[in-house]
Amino acid sequence: MIDWFDANLVSILNGLAIGSLLFILAVGLSIVFGMMDVLNLAHGAFFLIGSYLAVTFVAGESWAGFFTAIGVAALVGLVAGGALSGLTEPLARRPILDQALLTLGISLIVAETLSIIYGNDVLSIGEPPGLDGSIAVAGNPYPTYRLMLIAVGLALALIVWLVVEKTSIGALVRASVADREMVSAIGIDNRKVKIAVLGVGSLLATVAGVLAAPVYGARPGLDKTILLLALVVIVIGGLGSIRGALVGALVIGQVESLGRALVPDLASFILFGTLALVLIVRPRGLFAGKVAHS
Amino acid sequence: MSVIPDSSVEPAAPGTGAATTTPASRGSMLLRRGAPLLVLVVALAAMPLFVAPFTANTLSRILIFALFAVSLDLLVGITGLPSLGHAAYFGVGAYTAGLVSIHWTSEAPVPVLLAAVAGAVAAAATGWLAVRSGGVYFLMLTLAIGELTHQLATRLSSVTGGSNGLFGIPSIRVGGEPMILAGFVYWYVLAVALLGFLGLWLVAHSPFGGALRGIRDNEPRMRSLGYSPFRYKFVAFILAGGFAGLAGGLFAGLLRIVNPSDAAFTTSALMLLAVVLGGAGTLWGPVLGAAVVVLVRDTFGPQLDGHGPLLLGIVFVVAVYALPRGFAGLAGLVPRRRRAPAGAA
């Protein structure tokens, strides 16, 4: 057991790093759906915007570039989310498929526009200075940047948990997940909440894209791969649940990393198998109890 | 999943449409519709005598995608299950037909029949999970299934040829003779596709199809009437997968190359667009939608320099706002089906 653990330590750490990224992505997707009933299938495309912004501002060269990329990505995410909120407003009373089609259309437009601007090649960037080395973890050298990703992911999980559980904004979030009509009945403007939630959710996606760029690079098709993983995470965790997003992200991170390392040909089957297994035991995901209206 | 009752629609709607028509009225409907349909079939059959081989080839592709779109409509329009991964079963059928043709026989109709069986089996293997859930879960699960199938097709390169595609598929043979001329291939595609349309029409207009519409419109009510929505949805999913596999088998026989992208999300999205553009739940609408989609892609595709999905995305966004019920809604020919066909949240 110890030997196995030692031999696969790098894969496990990789899984944690992937899990951290997936959490940042999935928590946005999950809150947006849980609170606003908007299934944002353009989430992966927003992520890709972040990755290409990281390339544009050569985030690997200097911290200035890195933070510029993060700042611009955050701004773009906020604006894109706000715009999406306006676009989905007329579709609120229509079947969920219409929203899905709209966000799919947007994701195709964004992804193709990016590939027109940046070309179809895989673009990669380095880690910011100081994080480009590696640290020995239990005797195995491991990239510092990925350790930082794990730390950022865990810190964000903590922040999100504190905000949602301990602040008045968090109370609003929880109330909106539970019963949106009641929240609007006590005098809170639903549309403003929606703009804010979609803005923050999309911001998380674009920032995750910047953070992921030194690991995944930026390439066409990455948006779909990432969206797929994020969807699996929130289906496993339960829509609208933050705890679910964290647990789901950690599980899928390990499945992706260990699965690909141990049985590379069957990785897709294992991913589907995990999804199937969870849904057989808990058809609405692991932590779905909080979502009353879906 | 709850169905929000639309106040303008009579709530006692389950089974509207064909399920409630009497056998006699169905007979007269057949007569009324039969004559123009016969003219259409004869016209379609006569096509290769008048058009160039390239046009015949395009027509063959339209027929295949029309069959594919109608199989998706069985899910989206009739059953109310909006699938984002239907191309998975089309791809499974295409790869099956290709592999059967290469390694065993390309004698018609063996490859397409096995393609249909493979599509149905794949749908059964994945559908039991997808149809357990409704609404947004179904959307996400089918998207995941489709994307995983695409990844599988890319990765299993020893079997599928990986991202290079499965090429060198021999042409279809009838009685040992390979069919080379585009016109003959077209007739073969037309014959199989018409049988496929007939099969789907029969399913949609059977009591089973009526029950599917009932589930789409008011699932709790159907359950209280003693129906098992899960069983009905599962069978509908398998049937849709089988017909998509059939279309995939024809596709492999026509193009003689199969790419992983044929099973990918873009293909699913394209077909969903055909269904939505045409008008979900009408069967004939998606045929029209598929023709438009194929023609638009053929016409504008080369000028877009490989960025066809950009156009696809723009059309999606426009269609959602401008054509909420597709061409069928535009024509105003289906005033009875007021209720939106796709699943409710």
Interface residues (C-beta under 8 A of the other chain):
Chain A: F33 D37 L39 L41 P90 L91 R94 P95 I96 L97 D98 A100 L101 L102 L104 G105 I106 S107 L108 I109 A111 E112 T113 S115 I116 K224 T225 L227 L228 L231 V232 I234 V235 L239 D265 A267 S268 F269 L271 F272 L275 A276 L279 I280 P283 R284 S294
Chain B: V76 P82 L84 T126 L129 R132 S133 G135 V136 Y137 L139 M140 L141 L143 A144 I145 E147 L148 Q151 L152 R155 L156 F265 T266 A269 L272 L273 V276 H307 P309 L310 L312 G313 I314 V315 F316 V317 A319 V320 Y321 P324 A340 P341 A342 G343 A344 A345
